[in-house]
Structures are given as structure tokens and as C-alpha cells.
Amino acid sequence: MNIRFAAIVLFLVSFTVIGNTQNRVQWLSWEQAMEKNKVEKRKFVVDIYTDWCGWCKKMDKATFQNDRIARYINENYYAIKLDGESKQEIKFNGEVYKYQRSGRRGYHELPAALMQGKMSYPTVAFLDEMGNVIQAIPGFQNADNFELIMTYFAGDHFKTTPWKTYQRSYQSQLAVPVKSN
């Protein structure tokens, strides 16, 4: 292989790696997100998953790794990945949430509280700036559906506009414009 070709390939590979890492969701632990929120108030998007959940993995790849979704989340939310079966204690709002044994698999009390006891993976919970649950959305969401949902909550549209109305009138502000020649 000639040196010029190898240099071009190396450049393209490094450019691709750098480009792909720029728009990844900046996932935080619960504690990190709460600390950041003390400095700058934002809403929270909480991805509640388990290691064994196939749909959780699909949502990671198809939705959270989408450039426009990742960019919007990073600009508007504190993003938290929360294992529904974590064994780690989490302190939040003066309460301590723990792992509970139950059947073959246990569950963590905090994700259970965010999902109001409706254990379903994946679930994405949207919280306001004070950490109050706005809504938990169960099930896989593709990038287009998730865009609607995350902009609805981030823009406080849920306070004044019914979901069906927002859904009908929404026009993506995140789509990359097509360049004309």
C-alpha cells in the first residue's frame, strides 16, 4: 500500500471517529446530573434500562446515537442512564433508594418510582428542573418519535398544548437542511 493512500485512509478514519463522538449523548450518573443542576437548571431525561433488554440496546443505537437527538439532548437536558436493576443506593430529595430483591430479578426503587411501579424497559422519564416527574414514556421510540417527545417537554409545550395538537402541528427544527446546488 502506498504511503499517500495510507495517509488518506488514516485521515478519513480519524475524522470519522472524531465526527461520530461529537454528537453522542453525554450520559451522567444520577449524582453528577443533580450536581450540574445546582449550577445550571435544566430538565432531565432519564433512560431506564436493563442489561438484558434487547429493545433498550436497540434504542441506544437507533435513537440515542442519532446525531440530531444527541445534540438536542446535550443542549437541553441532563441525560441520565439508570439501570432498573442497579444495586447502588441513590440519594434523592432526602430519600435513599435501594435495590429490592423480587423473584428471579430484583429492581431498584428509584426507577420503579419514576415509572410509578409500571416496570417496563426501556422507559424514558422526563423530569422538570426540580426533579419532579413530568412523564415516563415506556417502550422503544425511534428517532423521529423521540424528537417529538423530547421537544414537547423541553419547550414546556406540555403545559399549554395537548399532545395530539402538538403532534399534528410539529415540524422538525432538528432535521439537517438539504443543501441545494
C-alpha positions as CSV (number, residue, x, y, z in Angstrom):
1,M,0.0,0.0,0.0
2,N,1.4,3.4,-0.9
3,I,2.1,6.0,1.8
4,R,-0.3,8.6,0.3
5,F,-3.2,6.2,0.3
6,A,-2.5,5.1,3.8
7,A,-2.4,8.7,5.0
8,I,-5.7,9.4,3.4
9,V,-7.3,6.3,4.9
10,L,-5.9,7.3,8.3
11,F,-7.2,10.8,8.0
12,L,-10.7,9.7,7.0
13,V,-10.8,7.1,9.8
14,S,-9.7,9.7,12.4
15,F,-12.2,12.3,11.0
16,T,-15.0,9.8,11.2
17,V,-14.1,8.8,14.8
18,I,-13.9,12.5,15.8
19,G,-17.1,13.4,14.0
20,N,-19.0,10.5,15.5
21,T,-18.0,11.3,19.1
22,Q,-19.1,14.9,18.9
23,N,-22.8,14.2,18.9
24,R,-23.0,11.4,21.5
25,V,-25.4,11.8,24.4
26,Q,-23.4,13.0,27.4
27,W,-24.7,10.4,29.9
28,L,-24.3,11.3,33.6
29,S,-24.8,9.4,36.8
30,W,-27.7,10.5,38.9
31,E,-25.4,12.3,41.3
32,Q,-23.5,14.1,38.5
33,A,-26.7,15.3,37.0
34,M,-28.0,16.6,40.3
35,E,-24.7,18.4,41.0
36,K,-24.8,20.1,37.5
37,N,-28.4,21.1,38.1
38,K,-27.3,23.1,41.1
39,V,-25.2,25.3,38.8
40,E,-27.5,25.5,35.8
41,K,-31.1,24.4,36.0
42,R,-32.3,22.0,33.2
43,K,-34.8,19.3,32.8
44,F,-33.7,15.7,33.0
45,V,-34.1,12.9,30.5
46,V,-33.7,9.5,32.2
47,D,-33.1,6.4,30.2
48,I,-34.3,3.5,32.4
49,Y,-32.9,0.2,31.0
50,T,-31.6,-3.2,32.0
51,D,-28.6,-5.1,30.7
52,W,-30.7,-7.9,29.4
53,C,-33.2,-5.7,27.5
54,G,-32.9,-6.1,23.7
55,W,-35.2,-3.1,23.0
56,C,-33.0,-0.9,25.3
57,K,-30.0,-1.8,23.2
58,K,-31.9,-1.0,20.0
59,M,-33.0,2.3,21.4
60,D,-29.4,3.2,22.3
61,K,-28.3,2.5,18.7
62,A,-31.3,3.8,16.7
63,T,-32.3,6.7,18.8
64,F,-29.7,7.9,21.3
65,Q,-26.8,7.6,18.8
66,N,-28.7,9.7,16.3
67,D,-26.8,13.0,15.8
68,R,-29.8,15.3,16.0
69,I,-31.2,13.5,19.1
70,A,-27.9,13.5,20.9
71,R,-27.2,17.2,20.1
72,Y,-30.7,18.3,21.3
73,I,-30.5,16.2,24.5
74,N,-27.0,17.6,25.3
75,E,-28.2,21.2,24.7
76,N,-31.5,21.0,26.6
77,Y,-31.3,18.3,29.3
78,Y,-29.1,16.5,31.7
79,A,-29.1,12.9,30.5
80,I,-29.1,10.1,33.0
81,K,-28.7,6.4,32.3
82,L,-30.4,4.5,35.1
83,D,-30.2,0.7,35.4
84,G,-33.6,-0.6,36.6
85,E,-31.8,-3.4,38.4
86,S,-28.9,-1.4,39.9
87,K,-27.6,-2.5,43.3
88,Q,-26.2,1.0,44.1
89,E,-28.0,3.2,46.6
90,I,-29.1,6.6,45.3
91,K,-29.9,9.6,47.4
92,F,-32.5,12.0,46.0
93,N,-34.7,14.6,47.6
94,G,-33.9,13.4,51.1
95,E,-34.7,9.8,50.4
96,V,-32.5,6.8,49.9
97,Y,-33.5,4.5,47.1
98,K,-32.2,0.9,47.2
99,Y,-32.2,-2.4,45.3
100,Q,-35.1,-4.7,46.2
101,R,-35.0,-8.5,45.8
102,S,-38.1,-9.7,44.0
103,G,-38.4,-13.0,42.1
104,R,-35.6,-14.0,39.8
105,R,-34.6,-10.4,39.3
106,G,-34.9,-7.6,41.7
107,Y,-35.5,-3.9,40.9
108,H,-34.2,-0.6,42.1
109,E,-36.7,1.6,44.0
110,L,-35.8,4.9,42.1
111,P,-36.6,3.7,38.6
112,A,-39.7,2.0,40.0
113,A,-40.8,5.3,41.5
114,L,-40.1,7.2,38.2
115,M,-42.2,4.6,36.3
116,Q,-44.9,4.7,39.0
117,G,-44.5,0.9,39.6
118,K,-45.1,0.1,35.9
119,M,-41.9,-1.8,35.3
120,S,-41.2,-1.7,31.5
121,Y,-37.9,-1.5,29.7
122,P,-36.9,0.7,28.1
123,T,-38.7,3.7,29.7
124,V,-37.6,7.3,29.3
125,A,-38.7,9.5,32.2
126,F,-38.8,13.3,31.7
127,L,-38.3,15.3,34.9
128,D,-38.6,19.0,35.4
129,E,-35.8,21.2,36.7
130,M,-36.7,20.3,40.3
131,G,-36.6,16.6,39.7
132,N,-40.3,16.1,39.6
133,V,-41.6,13.5,37.0
134,I,-43.3,15.2,34.1
135,Q,-44.0,11.9,32.4
136,A,-42.5,8.4,31.9
137,I,-42.7,7.1,28.3
138,P,-42.5,3.3,28.2
139,G,-41.3,1.3,25.2
140,F,-38.9,1.7,22.3
141,Q,-39.0,5.1,20.5
142,N,-37.4,5.6,17.1
143,A,-35.5,8.9,16.5
144,D,-38.5,10.6,14.8
145,N,-40.9,9.8,17.6
146,F,-38.4,10.7,20.2
147,E,-37.7,14.0,18.6
148,L,-41.4,15.0,19.0
149,I,-41.5,13.8,22.6
150,M,-38.2,15.4,23.8
151,T,-39.1,18.8,22.2
152,Y,-42.6,18.7,23.6
153,F,-41.2,18.5,27.2
154,A,-38.1,20.6,26.7
155,G,-40.1,23.5,25.3
156,D,-42.7,23.3,28.0
157,H,-45.4,22.7,25.3
158,F,-46.9,20.1,27.6
159,K,-48.1,23.0,29.9
160,T,-50.3,24.6,27.2
161,T,-50.7,22.3,24.3
162,P,-52.4,18.9,24.2
163,W,-50.1,16.2,22.9
164,K,-52.4,15.4,19.9
165,T,-52.4,19.1,18.8
166,Y,-48.6,19.3,19.2
167,Q,-48.1,16.1,17.3
168,R,-50.2,17.2,14.4
169,S,-48.6,20.6,14.0
170,Y,-45.0,19.7,14.8
171,Q,-42.4,20.4,12.1
172,S,-38.9,19.3,12.8
173,Q,-36.5,22.0,13.8
174,L,-33.7,19.5,14.1
175,A,-33.5,18.0,10.7
176,V,-30.4,18.8,8.8
177,P,-31.3,21.1,5.9
178,V,-30.6,19.7,2.4
179,K,-28.1,21.9,0.5
180,S,-29.2,22.9,-2.9
181,N,-26.7,23.3,-5.7
